[in-house]
C-alpha cells in the first residue's frame, strides 16, 4: 500500500490516529526537509488538535535520532544517566537537573546530559554550564574520553541535531506547542541507559512514559511530575508536595508516587526556588553545588539526586535519599563550581 501525505493529513483532519507506517513516513519526510511549510504545519497542528499517541511520538523520536549525530563507543559496564525535563512548566526555578547531574558525576556516576539554552525558563542547562566554565562543544568522537575523565559530558542539542533546521522556521511561525516541545528528553544522542525524566504537564505523563518504553525498551527510568502548589507543577521532584509519574523498565510503565515528607524533605514554597534571571541562576547553582543554597533548593536537589541514585544503583530509595541529602549538605559537587 502506497503511503501519501494527503492521506496522512486527511486522517489527521478527521481526528484519526496515524498508523506506525504513516507516522514513520510523515516524520521521515519532515526530517529530510521534503515537506512544504504548509504540509509540515498541517502535520504538527493535526497531531496536536487530536492529541498525539505514543506511537506517533515514538516515530517522531526515531526519525529525529536517525538524522542525529549519534554518540558511540560509550562503556556499558556501568549505567549512563541523563537527568532531563521537558521544560515548559514556567516556574523560573534554579537549574536543578543540571545541579543533580554534576552531583552524580562528583559521586562517581556517569552522566551524559542533553540540553539547550533557555526557551521558557530563566536559564537553560547550557546557560548554567557555560557560566560554570564547562564545555558545550564536545563532539561525538570525544564524548567517551571526556566521560572517563570527569564523569560528566554535556551534549549541546543544536550541535547534534542539524536536521532540526528544516523544522525550526515552521515551529517559529506556528508559535504554539507541538509534539516537538516534548521530544527533547527522547533525543539524547548517547542513548542513556537510565533516565530521570521530568514532565511539566501532568496530562503528558502517560504519553512520555509509554513513548520512552517504545523507543528505548532497555532503559530504566522515572518519568515524573512534581507538585508546585499555587504555581502549578514542575518537571522535577519538588519539596512542595507528592510527585506522580511512572517507573519505566523492561519496556513497561508502572505508576509511581513519591512523597517528600517521607524523607523529611518537604515544607517549602515554590517561591523559595525561583530565580529572576541568568546571573541569579548562576549564583544559585554555585550555591547548590557548594552546599550553601537555601534549604528549599538543597531539599529539591537532594530529592532528585536520591531518585537518580536509586536508578543508578538499584539500592532502596530511603538509603539513596540519605546519601543524597548528605552529599548536598556537604557540597560534594563543589569541584564543578570551581572550588
C-alpha positions as CSV (number, residue, x, y, z in Angstrom):
1,X,0.0,0.0,0.0
2,X,1.4,3.4,-1.0
3,X,1.6,6.0,1.8
4,X,0.8,9.5,0.7
5,X,0.9,12.8,2.7
6,X,-2.5,13.7,1.5
7,X,-4.0,10.6,3.1
8,X,-2.0,11.2,6.3
9,X,-3.2,14.8,6.6
10,X,-6.8,13.7,5.7
11,X,-6.6,11.1,8.6
12,X,-5.5,13.8,11.0
13,X,-8.2,16.2,9.7
14,X,-10.7,13.6,10.6
15,X,-9.1,13.3,14.1
16,X,-7.8,9.8,13.3
17,X,-4.6,8.4,14.8
18,X,-1.8,7.6,12.4
19,X,-0.6,4.0,11.9
20,X,3.1,3.3,12.7
21,X,3.8,3.2,9.0
22,X,2.1,6.5,8.3
23,X,3.8,8.2,11.3
24,X,7.2,6.9,10.3
25,X,6.8,8.1,6.7
26,X,5.5,11.5,7.7
27,X,8.3,12.2,10.2
28,X,10.9,10.7,7.8
29,X,9.8,13.3,5.2
30,X,9.7,16.1,7.7
31,X,13.3,15.5,8.9
32,X,14.5,15.1,5.4
33,X,13.2,18.5,4.6
34,X,10.8,17.1,1.9
35,X,7.6,18.6,3.2
36,X,6.3,22.0,2.2
37,X,5.8,24.5,5.1
38,X,2.0,24.0,4.7
39,X,2.3,20.3,4.9
40,X,4.7,20.5,7.9
41,X,2.4,22.9,9.8
42,X,-0.7,20.8,9.0
43,X,1.0,17.7,10.3
44,X,2.1,19.3,13.6
45,X,-1.2,21.0,14.2
46,X,-3.3,18.0,13.1
47,X,-1.4,15.9,15.7
48,X,-1.9,18.5,18.4
49,X,-5.6,19.0,17.7
50,X,-6.4,15.3,18.1
51,X,-3.8,14.5,20.7
52,X,-0.5,12.7,20.0
53,X,-0.3,9.0,20.6
54,X,2.8,7.2,22.0
55,X,3.3,5.5,18.6
56,X,3.3,8.9,16.8
57,X,5.7,10.5,19.3
58,X,7.9,7.4,19.2
59,X,8.1,7.6,15.3
60,X,9.0,11.2,15.6
61,X,11.8,10.5,18.1
62,X,13.1,7.6,15.9
63,X,13.1,9.8,12.8
64,X,14.9,12.6,14.8
65,X,17.6,10.2,16.1
66,X,18.1,8.7,12.6
67,X,19.2,12.1,11.5
68,X,21.2,13.0,14.6
69,X,25.0,12.9,15.2
70,X,24.9,9.8,17.5
71,X,27.4,9.1,20.2
72,X,29.0,5.7,20.1
73,X,31.7,3.8,22.0
74,X,30.4,4.5,25.5
75,X,31.3,1.9,28.1
76,X,28.5,-0.5,29.1
77,X,29.8,-1.8,32.3
78,X,28.0,0.9,34.4
79,X,24.9,3.0,33.9
80,X,25.0,6.1,31.8
81,X,22.4,8.6,33.1
82,X,20.6,11.6,31.8
83,X,18.7,14.0,34.1
84,X,16.3,16.0,32.0
85,X,13.0,17.7,31.8
86,X,10.6,18.7,29.1
87,X,10.6,22.3,30.3
88,X,7.6,24.5,29.7
89,X,6.5,24.5,33.4
90,X,7.2,28.2,33.5
91,X,8.3,28.0,37.2
92,X,11.5,30.0,36.8
93,X,13.3,27.6,39.2
94,X,17.0,27.2,39.6
95,X,18.8,24.7,37.3
96,X,18.0,21.7,39.5
97,X,18.5,18.9,36.8
98,X,21.9,20.4,36.0
99,X,23.0,20.5,39.6
100,X,21.8,16.9,40.1
101,X,23.8,15.8,37.0
102,X,27.0,17.4,38.4
103,X,26.4,15.8,41.9
104,X,26.0,12.4,40.3
105,X,29.3,12.8,38.4
106,X,31.0,14.0,41.6
107,X,29.8,10.9,43.4
108,X,31.4,8.6,40.7
109,X,28.5,8.1,38.3
110,X,28.4,8.7,34.6
111,X,26.2,11.4,33.2
112,X,25.7,12.4,29.5
113,X,23.3,15.4,29.7
114,X,21.5,16.5,26.5
115,X,20.1,20.1,26.6
116,X,19.9,23.6,25.2
117,X,19.7,27.2,26.2
118,X,16.7,28.7,27.9
119,X,13.5,28.9,26.0
120,X,10.8,29.5,28.6
121,X,12.9,29.4,31.8
122,X,15.3,31.9,33.4
123,X,18.3,29.8,32.5
124,X,18.7,26.7,30.4
125,X,21.2,23.9,31.2
126,X,23.6,25.2,28.5
127,X,23.4,28.7,30.1
128,X,24.2,27.3,33.5
129,X,27.1,25.1,32.4
130,X,28.6,27.9,30.3
131,X,28.5,30.1,33.4
132,X,30.4,27.4,35.3
133,X,33.0,27.3,32.6
134,X,32.2,23.8,31.4
135,X,32.4,22.9,27.7
136,X,29.4,23.0,25.4
137,X,31.2,21.9,22.2
138,X,32.2,18.3,22.9
139,X,31.7,16.4,19.7
140,X,30.5,12.8,19.3
141,X,34.0,11.3,18.9
142,X,35.2,12.9,22.2
143,X,32.4,12.0,24.5
144,X,33.7,8.7,25.7
145,X,37.1,10.2,26.7
146,X,35.6,13.2,28.4
147,X,33.2,11.0,30.3
148,X,36.1,8.8,31.5
149,X,37.9,11.9,32.8
150,X,35.2,13.8,34.6
151,X,32.1,11.6,34.7
152,X,30.0,14.3,33.0
153,X,29.6,15.4,29.4
154,X,27.1,17.9,28.0
155,X,25.6,17.4,24.5
156,X,24.5,20.8,23.2
157,X,21.4,19.9,21.2
158,X,21.9,22.2,18.2
159,X,25.3,20.6,17.6
160,X,23.8,17.1,17.4
161,X,20.5,17.7,15.5
162,X,21.3,19.5,12.3
163,X,18.0,18.2,10.7
164,X,16.0,20.4,13.1
165,X,16.9,23.3,10.9
166,X,14.2,22.0,8.5
167,X,11.6,22.3,11.2
168,X,12.6,25.5,13.1
169,X,11.0,28.0,10.7
170,X,7.7,26.2,10.8
171,X,7.7,26.0,14.6
172,X,8.5,29.7,14.9
173,X,5.7,30.6,12.5
174,X,3.2,28.4,14.4
175,X,4.3,29.8,17.7
176,X,2.3,27.2,19.7
177,X,3.0,23.9,21.5
178,X,3.6,20.9,19.2
179,X,4.9,17.5,19.9
180,X,8.4,18.9,19.5
181,X,8.0,20.5,22.9
182,X,8.1,17.0,24.4
183,X,10.7,15.5,22.2
184,X,13.9,16.8,23.7
185,X,14.2,14.2,26.5
186,X,13.7,11.4,23.9
187,X,16.5,12.6,21.6
188,X,19.7,12.2,23.7
189,X,22.3,11.1,21.0
190,X,24.1,9.0,23.6
191,X,21.0,6.8,24.3
192,X,21.5,6.7,28.1
193,X,20.7,3.5,29.9
194,X,19.0,5.3,32.8
195,X,16.9,8.5,32.8
196,X,15.2,10.7,35.4
197,X,12.7,12.5,33.0
198,X,10.6,15.3,34.3
199,X,7.4,16.3,32.6
200,X,6.0,19.8,33.0
201,X,2.4,19.0,32.2
202,X,0.8,16.1,34.2
203,X,-1.5,15.2,31.3
204,X,1.6,14.3,29.2
205,X,3.0,11.8,31.8
206,X,1.4,8.7,30.3
207,X,2.3,9.8,26.8
208,X,6.0,10.3,27.7
209,X,6.3,7.1,29.8
210,X,4.8,4.9,27.1
211,X,6.8,6.6,24.3
212,X,10.0,6.1,26.3
213,X,9.1,2.4,26.7
214,X,8.6,2.1,23.0
215,X,11.7,4.0,21.8
216,X,14.1,2.6,24.5
217,X,12.9,-0.7,25.7
218,X,16.1,-1.4,27.6
219,X,16.1,1.9,29.5
220,X,15.3,2.2,33.2
221,X,13.7,5.5,34.0
222,X,11.4,7.5,36.3
223,X,9.1,9.8,34.4
224,X,7.8,12.3,37.0
225,X,5.8,15.5,37.6
226,X,6.5,17.4,40.7
227,X,4.0,19.3,42.9
228,X,4.1,23.1,42.7
229,X,1.2,24.4,44.8
230,X,-0.4,27.6,43.6
231,X,2.4,28.0,41.0
232,X,1.5,24.8,39.1
233,X,3.6,21.7,38.7
234,X,7.3,21.2,38.0
235,X,9.2,19.0,35.6
236,X,11.2,17.8,38.6
237,X,10.6,16.3,42.0
238,X,9.9,19.1,44.5
239,X,9.7,19.6,48.2
240,X,6.2,21.2,47.9
241,X,4.1,18.0,47.8
242,X,3.8,14.5,46.4
243,X,5.1,13.7,42.9
244,X,3.3,11.4,40.4
245,X,4.6,9.5,37.4
246,X,5.7,6.2,36.1
247,X,8.6,3.8,36.6
248,X,9.7,2.5,33.2
249,X,11.7,-0.7,33.0
250,X,11.7,-3.7,30.6
251,X,9.5,-1.8,28.1
252,X,6.7,-1.3,30.7
253,X,5.4,1.7,32.6
254,X,4.2,1.3,36.1
255,X,2.6,4.2,38.1
256,X,4.9,5.8,40.7
257,X,4.3,8.2,43.6
258,X,6.9,9.9,45.8
259,X,6.0,12.0,48.9
260,X,8.9,14.2,50.0
261,X,7.5,14.3,53.5
262,X,8.6,10.6,53.9
263,X,12.2,11.7,53.6
264,X,11.9,14.9,55.7
265,X,12.4,17.0,52.6
266,X,9.1,18.9,52.5
267,X,7.5,22.1,53.9
268,X,8.8,24.7,51.4
269,X,7.2,27.1,48.9
270,X,7.8,27.4,45.1
271,X,8.9,30.9,45.7
272,X,11.9,29.6,47.6
273,X,13.5,28.0,44.4
274,X,12.8,30.8,41.9
275,X,15.5,32.8,40.2
276,X,14.9,36.0,38.3
277,X,17.5,35.8,35.5
278,X,20.7,34.1,34.3
279,X,23.0,35.9,36.8
280,X,20.7,34.8,39.7
281,X,20.5,31.3,38.3
282,X,24.3,31.0,38.1
283,X,24.6,32.3,41.7
284,X,22.0,29.8,42.8
285,X,23.6,26.7,41.1
286,X,27.0,27.6,42.5
287,X,25.5,27.8,46.0
288,X,23.8,24.4,45.5
289,X,27.0,22.8,44.3
290,X,28.9,24.0,47.3
291,X,26.2,23.2,50.0
292,X,25.4,26.9,50.6
293,X,22.0,27.3,49.0
294,X,18.8,27.9,50.9
295,X,17.0,24.9,52.5
296,X,14.4,24.6,49.7
297,X,17.0,24.4,46.9
298,X,19.0,21.9,48.9
299,X,16.0,19.8,49.6
300,X,14.9,19.8,45.9
301,X,18.3,18.9,44.7
302,X,18.5,16.0,47.3
303,X,15.1,14.7,46.2
304,X,16.1,14.4,42.6
305,X,19.6,13.2,43.3
306,X,18.2,10.5,45.6
307,X,15.8,9.3,42.9
308,X,18.7,9.3,40.3
309,X,20.9,7.3,42.7
310,X,18.2,4.7,43.1
311,X,18.0,4.3,39.4
312,X,21.8,4.1,39.0
313,X,22.5,1.8,42.0
314,X,19.4,-0.3,42.5
315,X,19.5,0.5,46.2
316,X,16.5,1.4,48.3
317,X,15.0,4.8,47.8
318,X,15.4,5.5,51.5
319,X,19.1,4.8,51.6
320,X,19.6,6.8,48.4
321,X,17.8,9.8,49.8
322,X,20.0,9.7,52.9
323,X,23.1,9.6,50.7
324,X,21.8,12.4,48.5
325,X,20.9,14.7,51.5
326,X,24.4,14.2,53.0
327,X,26.2,14.9,49.7
328,X,24.2,18.1,49.1
329,X,24.7,19.3,52.6
330,X,28.5,18.7,52.2
331,X,28.7,20.4,48.8
332,X,30.2,17.3,47.3
333,X,30.0,18.8,43.8
334,X,32.0,22.0,44.7
335,X,34.7,21.0,42.2
336,X,32.3,21.8,39.3
337,X,31.8,25.3,40.9
338,X,35.5,26.0,40.7
339,X,36.3,25.2,44.3
